[in-house]
Amino acid sequence: MDGQIDTDELWIALGPWGRFQCTQIALVLITIINLAFHLLSTVFIAYRPPFQCNETTVGATFTEDINRTHANISYSFVYNKCTIDVYKANSTLLKTTECVSGYSYPVPKDRTLDTEWDLVCDRAELAELSQTLVILGQACGSAIFTSLADKFGRKKVHIFGHISLFATSFAIAWSPNYTVFAVLRFILGAVHQGSGLTMNIICLEILPLKVRYLAEIMGQTFWTTGIVLLSAFGYLFRDFSWRYLQMALALMACYSLIEYWLLDESVRWLLANGKTKQAEKIIRKAAKMNGKNFNDVIQAATIQTSVNQNGAEKKLSTIAGNKDNVSKDKEQVVAPVPIKRYNVITIFRHKIILINSLILWFTWFVDCLVYYAISLTTSALSGNRFVNFFLIAIVEYPAVFLEYLLLNRIGRRKTCILFHVIAGTALTVSTICMTVSGGVGAIGVTSLVFNLVGKFGITGSYSSIFLYTPELYPTNLRNAGFGITGSISKIGGMLAPFAGPLMDYIRWGPGAISAALCLIAVYLLRFLPETKGYELPTTIEELKTWYKDHAGDKKVKPIEEENESL
């Protein structure tokens, strides 16, 4: 292939929804279902049923000599959740002690990891910690694997992460104790993010500008489908040990073992890194699968240039397919584009990029915290826990549909703002109703309804920011920028599991905090540039110029509109 390739025009020439692209995207979407399983599985495998202290004896309760001190005294015991009240025969409270003989549950001992390892009372935080460790692992995975993907390619890192996810999730089912379980959950989080974020970039980079937003729409739809299926798996395995549910979820990723021969590398990444031979091989494969002529595709996507008398290149057309319609007076002198490589440090070297990144980091933190806080506390809501989780899941479908309608109409930024307004307002109303009613009666039902509306809003905002963020970074910084953003967001995810315990002490606390953070995000998002209708920037220089021209509410015509006007 001679000359520079316009990857956007390349995918248009191949047909945006050709057989090749659909096959690649299908592999990505199936993987998303697996990722949803393992990130929220603790709702079922770490479910904490009602419990109380096991029945005990006088000998187990008193450590002193029973025959000498208590031989002729009659005692009665009152069993609470975490303590036992010991009374004398005359109903005088003698002492309160811990559950010296363990705990009793209304389900078999091996039903959940909370019951198997007695993660209750003073050990209750360990259950929440296991979910926090997953998110901590994700933070590490975001920082490590996405940078590797920018350096070594999207495919290699994704495949490694996916196979590791399969192996680690299966190993979790055989954990002999909590310590091993916790370590494996941390590793699971890291490889989960290594697979997930690179997979998202692969999907994003295989679609042309006009339909790029559909990558996130499809991704969020399949993520929601994964959560819905998880509620079904949880219900089907409700009468079995949590280990069987864990194994079933792990086996859903077994196809990762053959994925290397099915998934292709990102052509955009290959071209950005000068790997033209590998890119050509994939383009030939795509042309054959889509029924297109390879030479016609390359001609349509090649940026045509000529050399003037001074040795400088002249760009004859921004789109080779339209070169016959471009007059000579529109020729531009351009220089060869060198391959530029960046890393996370690059973000901190440029003020305007750093400021916009800080806004993105805060927004991701808010979305991650609120989304998982709502999802992980469904078992604490009144009613059937499987139905509650199912409702929390299906409410994401209308959020995705509304996102689909808005992204290309009002833009990424305004869509994010609107969804945050919905989430913040709904959670405010839900918190007030819950505080007033205590979660019961008609006002309690109103609180539940607005809680679902809050989940609707935060789902739309989280999904929109997922698409919006990589569009704000240049090609060779995209995965690194996306990765550090994901890492920082996980701070919110690590705090989310403790929303339930906080609710036990301050009932209105989680809702009030979530609502306030959403409304702060609304204010900050106003300063970001709009990306709808603009090609993904390639270099830092392009990005900085673009930021200045499109920040906030500046009205500038998209590239596609400018081209139409020529």
Protein Blocks (a to p, Z undefined) as FASTA:
>chain_A
ZZjddfklmmmmnopabmklmmmmmmmmmmmmmmmmmmmmmmmmmcccddddddddfklm
pmbdfklmmmmpccdddddfkbccdddfkopafbdcddfkbpadfbdfklpmklmnopgh
jlmmmmmmmmmmmmmmmmmmmmmmmmmmmmnojklmmmmmmmmmmmmmmmmmmofbfklm
mmmmmmmmmmmmmmmmmmmmmmmmmpcfklmmmmmmmmmmmmmmmmmmmmmmmmmmmmgc
fklmmmmmmmmmmmmmmmmmmpccdfklmmmnopamlmmmmmmmmmmmnopafklmmmmm
pccddddfkopacdfbfblklmmmpcfklpccddddddddddfklmmmpmklmmmmmmmm
mmmmmmmmmmmmmmmmmmmpgcjfklmmmmmmmmmmmmmmmmmmmmmmnojklmmmmmmm
mmmmmmmmmmmmmmmnnopajklmmmmmmmmmmmmmmmmmmmmmmmmmmmmpcfklmmmm
mmmmmmmmmmmmmmmmmmmmmmmmmmmlmmmmmmmmmmmmmmmmmmpccfehpacdfbfm
lmmmmmmmmgcjbccddfklmmmmZZ
